[in-house]
Amino acid sequence: MQDKSDGRAGEPAAEASSETKTRGFAAMEPDKLKRIASMGGQAAHRKGVAHEFTKEEACAAGKLGGRKVASIPGHMASMGRSSAKARVEVLSAGED
């Protein structure tokens, strides 16, 4: 029979539970998380170490993200279908 201790004297190993609990930032309310992130950004700007994108950097990042999304099979077609469906709904609602 194997010893199921986790290395601490006299204590059995903690059983792995099937339920996982969120901890830290993942467990926070979204508003509290946003406030904390905002304070960090403001502090970085006050300190002068915050990165501010140039127009060229922002353009390059947008193009890269667009290419990545467009490379997902069927994604662009799905977006087109949902956009067309929404447009039809808007147009048909105006006919009433």
VOMAR-346489 format. One record per residue: residue number from 0; residue in one letter; x, y, z of N, C-alpha, C in turn. Coordinates in pm, 1 decimal. Layout:
<recs>
drenlo:kemi:n_px:n_py:n_pz:ca_px:ca_py:ca_pz:c_px:c_py:c_pz
NUM:A:X:Y:Z:X:Y:Z:X:Y:Z
...
</recs>
This chain:
<recs>
drenlo:kemi:n_px:n_py:n_pz:ca_px:ca_py:ca_pz:c_px:c_py:c_pz
0:M:83.8:-118.2:0.0:0.0:0.0:0.0:88.0:124.1:0.0
1:Q:51.2:224.5:-84.8:130.6:345.4:-96.1:87.8:449.1:5.3
2:D:184.9:526.8:50.7:157.4:637.8:141.6:104.3:754.5:59.2
3:K:-8.9:810.5:100.1:-68.6:920.7:26.0:-44.0:1053.9:94.3
4:S:74.4:1073.4:147.9:102.3:1201.5:211.3:158.3:1296.5:106.9
5:D:145.5:1423.3:134.1:195.8:1521.4:38.5:330.7:1577.4:81.8
6:G:395.7:1510.5:169.8:528.4:1553.1:210.7:530.2:1619.8:347.1
7:R:416.6:1663.4:397.0:412.5:1725.1:529.3:387.4:1614.1:630.4
8:A:461.5:1618.9:734.9:454.1:1513.0:835.8:316.0:1505.9:899.1
9:G:257.9:1387.3:898.6:133.1:1364.0:968.3:8.2:1411.9:897.3
10:E:20.8:1467.5:780.0:-97.2:1517.3:709.1:-118.2:1439.1:580.2
11:P:-239.4:1391.3:557.0:-266.5:1321.1:431.5:-269.3:1420.2:315.1
12:A:-245.9:1371.1:197.4:-248.1:1456.8:78.4:-388.9:1508.6:55.5
13:A:-397.9:1630.2:9.0:-528.9:1687.8:-21.9:-585.4:1616.1:-142.6
14:E:-709.1:1576.0:-132.4:-774.3:1508.2:-243.4:-806.3:1610.3:-352.6
15:A:-785.5:1572.9:-476.3:-818.8:1661.2:-588.5:-969.6:1660.4:-605.9
16:S:-1029.3:1776.5:-597.7:-1174.4:1782.0:-612.3:-1210.5:1806.7:-757.9
17:S:-1328.3:1762.7:-794.9:-1372.6:1783.5:-932.5:-1422.3:1926.6:-952.2
18:E:-1450.6:1994.3:-841.6:-1496.0:2132.1:-850.4:-1376.7:2225.6:-834.1
19:T:-1365.7:2322.3:-923.5:-1259.1:2420.2:-910.6:-1319.3:2550.9:-864.5
20:K:-1248.2:2620.2:-781.3:-1294.4:2748.1:-729.9:-1211.5:2858.6:-792.8
21:T:-1278.0:2966.1:-828.3:-1203.0:3078.6:-881.2:-1139.1:3152.1:-765.0
22:R:-1019.9:3203.2:-790.5:-946.9:3273.9:-686.0:-890.2:3402.3:-745.1
23:G:-851.1:3490.9:-659.0:-784.2:3612.8:-701.5:-871.8:3699.2:-789.4
24:F:-812.4:3751.1:-896.6:-885.1:3841.4:-986.1:-1004.6:3774.2:-1052.4
25:A:-995.7:3644.5:-1077.6:-1105.9:3573.3:-1143.0:-1230.3:3568.9:-1055.3
26:A:-1213.2:3579.1:-923.6:-1326.2:3571.7:-832.3:-1387.5:3708.9:-804.4
27:M:-1322.7:3815.1:-850.9:-1369.9:3950.8:-820.6:-1489.9:3990.8:-904.1
28:E:-1566.7:4081.4:-848.0:-1676.4:4141.7:-922.7:-1616.2:4223.8:-1036.6
29:P:-1679.0:4224.6:-1154.7:-1624.4:4297.9:-1268.9:-1600.3:4446.8:-1240.3
30:D:-1689.0:4510.5:-1162.8:-1669.9:4652.5:-1133.0:-1545.8:4676.3:-1048.2
31:K:-1522.9:4589.5:-950.6:-1405.5:4603.9:-864.6:-1278.2:4580.7:-945.5
32:L:-1280.1:4481.4:-1031.7:-1166.3:4451.8:-1117.3:-1135.3:4569.5:-1209.0
33:K:-1239.2:4630.1:-1263.4:-1221.5:4745.7:-1351.9:-1160.9:4863.5:-1276.2
34:R:-1206.8:4886.1:-1152.3:-1151.7:4996.0:-1070.8:-1003.5:4974.2:-1043.4
35:I:-966.2:4851.9:-1009.4:-825.9:4821.4:-979.5:-740.2:4840.7:-1104.9
36:A:-788.1:4791.4:-1218.6:-713.9:4805.8:-1343.6:-698.6:4953.3:-1380.2
37:S:-803.8:5029.5:-1357.8:-800.1:5172.3:-1387.3:-695.0:5243.2:-1302.4
38:M:-689.8:5208.0:-1175.1:-589.9:5269.1:-1086.5:-448.1:5237.3:-1134.8
39:G:-427.7:5114.0:-1181.9:-296.0:5076.1:-1233.0:-258.8:5155.6:-1356.2
40:G:-354.9:5174.2:-1445.1:-328.8:5252.5:-1565.8:-299.6:5397.7:-1534.1
41:Q:-375.5:5454.3:-1440.8:-353.3:5593.8:-1402.3:-216.7:5610.5:-1338.0
42:A:-177.3:5515.6:-1255.1:-46.8:5522.2:-1189.7:66.1:5514.4:-1293.1
43:A:48.6:5428.6:-1392.2:150.8:5415.7:-1496.5:165.0:5545.7:-1574.7
44:H:53.6:5611.4:-1603.5:59.9:5739.0:-1675.0:126.6:5846.1:-1589.4
45:R:92.5:5850.6:-1459.3:155.1:5949.3:-1370.0:304.9:5928.0:-1361.7
46:K:345.1:5800.2:-1361.6:486.3:5765.3:-1350.5:559.7:5785.5:-1483.8
47:G:483.4:5791.2:-1592.3:544.6:5812.3:-1724.1:591.5:5685.9:-1791.8
48:V:542.0:5571.8:-1747.7:586.3:5445.1:-1806.8:476.8:5376.2:-1887.4
49:A:361.1:5440.1:-1900.9:250.1:5379.9:-1975.4:279.1:5387.0:-2125.3
50:H:243.3:5282.0:-2195.5:263.7:5280.3:-2340.4:142.9:5343.3:-2408.4
51:E:169.2:5435.4:-2495.9:62.7:5495.3:-2575.6:90.6:5461.6:-2721.3
52:F:-7.4:5399.9:-2786.0:8.7:5357.4:-2923.8:15.0:5477.3:-3017.8
53:T:106.1:5467.3:-3114.4:106.0:5565.3:-3222.3:-0.5:5522.7:-3322.5
54:K:-33.0:5610.6:-3414.6:-132.0:5577.9:-3516.8:-87.3:5455.5:-3597.5
55:E:40.9:5448.3:-3627.6:94.9:5337.6:-3707.0:86.1:5204.6:-3630.1
56:E:119.3:5208.4:-3499.9:111.8:5086.5:-3418.7:-32.4:5036.6:-3407.9
57:A:-124.3:5128.8:-3387.3:-265.0:5091.1:-3375.6:-316.3:5031.8:-3506.7
58:C:-275.4:5089.2:-3617.5:-316.1:5039.8:-3749.5:-263.4:4897.3:-3771.4
59:A:-135.3:4876.5:-3737.5:-74.1:4744.2:-3755.4:-143.9:4640.9:-3667.0
60:A:-175.7:4678.7:-3543.7:-243.0:4585.8:-3452.2:-382.1:4550.8:-3504.8
61:G:-453.9:4648.4:-3557.1:-586.9:4623.9:-3612.4:-582.8:4530.8:-3731.7
62:K:-484.0:4551.0:-3818.2:-470.8:4463.8:-3935.9:-438.1:4321.2:-3894.2
63:L:-350.0:4307.5:-3796.0:-311.2:4174.5:-3749.5:-431.8:4102.3:-3689.8
64:G:-508.6:4172.7:-3607.2:-628.2:4113.1:-3548.4:-730.2:4075.3:-3654.0
65:G:-746.9:4160.8:-3753.9:-840.2:4132.6:-3862.2:-800.8:4009.8:-3941.3
66:R:-671.3:3996.8:-3968.6:-622.9:3878.6:-4041.4:-645.3:3752.1:-3959.6
67:K:-622.8:3761.0:-3830.2:-639.1:3645.0:-3742.4:-785.7:3599.9:-3740.7
68:V:-876.9:3693.8:-3726.0:-1019.4:3661.3:-3723.1:-1063.5:3606.2:-3858.1
69:A:-1015.7:3666.7:-3965.6:-1055.1:3623.8:-4099.3:-1003.2:3483.3:-4132.2
70:S:-898.9:3439.3:-4062.0:-842.3:3307.1:-4091.1:-921.8:3193.9:-4025.8
71:I:-1016.4:3226.9:-3940.1:-1098.4:3124.0:-3874.4:-1202.0:3074.7:-3975.2
72:P:-1200.7:2944.6:-4008.3:-1291.7:2893.8:-4111.0:-1438.1:2922.1:-4077.8
73:G:-1508.9:2980.5:-4172.6:-1651.4:3005.3:-4157.8:-1687.7:3126.1:-4074.2
74:H:-1590.2:3187.9:-4008.1:-1620.9:3298.5:-3918.1:-1676.3:3419.3:-3993.7
75:M:-1610.1:3457.1:-4100.9:-1654.3:3574.9:-4176.1:-1791.1:3549.7:-4239.2
76:A:-1814.4:3429.1:-4288.0:-1945.0:3396.2:-4346.7:-2054.3:3403.7:-4241.1
77:S:-2022.5:3355.3:-4121.9:-2118.7:3360.1:-4011.8:-2151.3:3504.5:-3975.5
78:M:-2050.6:3589.5:-3972.5:-2073.0:3731.3:-3942.7:-2161.1:3794.9:-4049.6
79:G:-2136.2:3760.6:-4173.9:-2216.2:3814.8:-4283.8:-2361.5:3772.6:-4274.7
80:R:-2383.1:3644.2:-4241.8:-2520.9:3595.6:-4228.3:-2593.5:3664.9:-4114.8
81:S:-2527.4:3679.0:-4000.2:-2594.5:3742.9:-3886.6:-2620.5:3890.3:-3913.6
82:S:-2530.4:3956.1:-3984.8:-2550.0:4096.3:-4020.5:-2667.4:4111.9:-4116.8
83:A:-2676.4:4022.2:-4215.2:-2786.6:4027.7:-4311.5:-2919.3:4000.4:-4242.1
84:K:-2920.2:3906.0:-4149.5:-3042.3:3873.5:-4076.3:-3088.6:3994.2:-3993.1
85:A:-2994.7:4060.8:-3926.8:-3028.8:4178.1:-3846.0:-3083.1:4289.5:-3933.8
86:R:-3024.2:4307.0:-4050.8:-3069.6:4412.5:-4141.3:-3212.5:4384.9:-4188.8
87:V:-3240.7:4259.6:-4221.6:-3375.5:4221.9:-4264.3:-3475.2:4250.4:-4152.0
88:E:-3438.4:4217.4:-4029.1:-3526.9:4242.4:-3915.4:-3552.8:4391.4:-3896.6
89:V:-3450.6:4472.9:-3912.4:-3465.9:4617.8:-3897.5:-3555.3:4672.5:-4007.9
90:L:-3531.3:4628.2:-4130.1:-3611.7:4676.7:-4242.4:-3756.2:4632.2:-4231.0
91:S:-3777.0:4507.2:-4189.4:-3915.2:4459.0:-4177.8:-3988.7:4524.6:-4060.5
92:A:-3916.7:4563.7:-3957.2:-3980.3:4631.9:-3843.6:-4027.3:4771.5:-3883.4
93:G:-3961.2:4832.2:-3980.8:-3999.0:4965.8:-4026.3:-4120.1:4967.7:-4115.7
94:E:-4162.2:4850.7:-4164.0:-4277.3:4842.7:-4254.3:-4409.9:4841.0:-4179.6
95:D:-4409.5:4824.5:-4049.5:-4532.9:4813.1:-3971.6:-4609.9:4939.6:-3966.9
</recs>
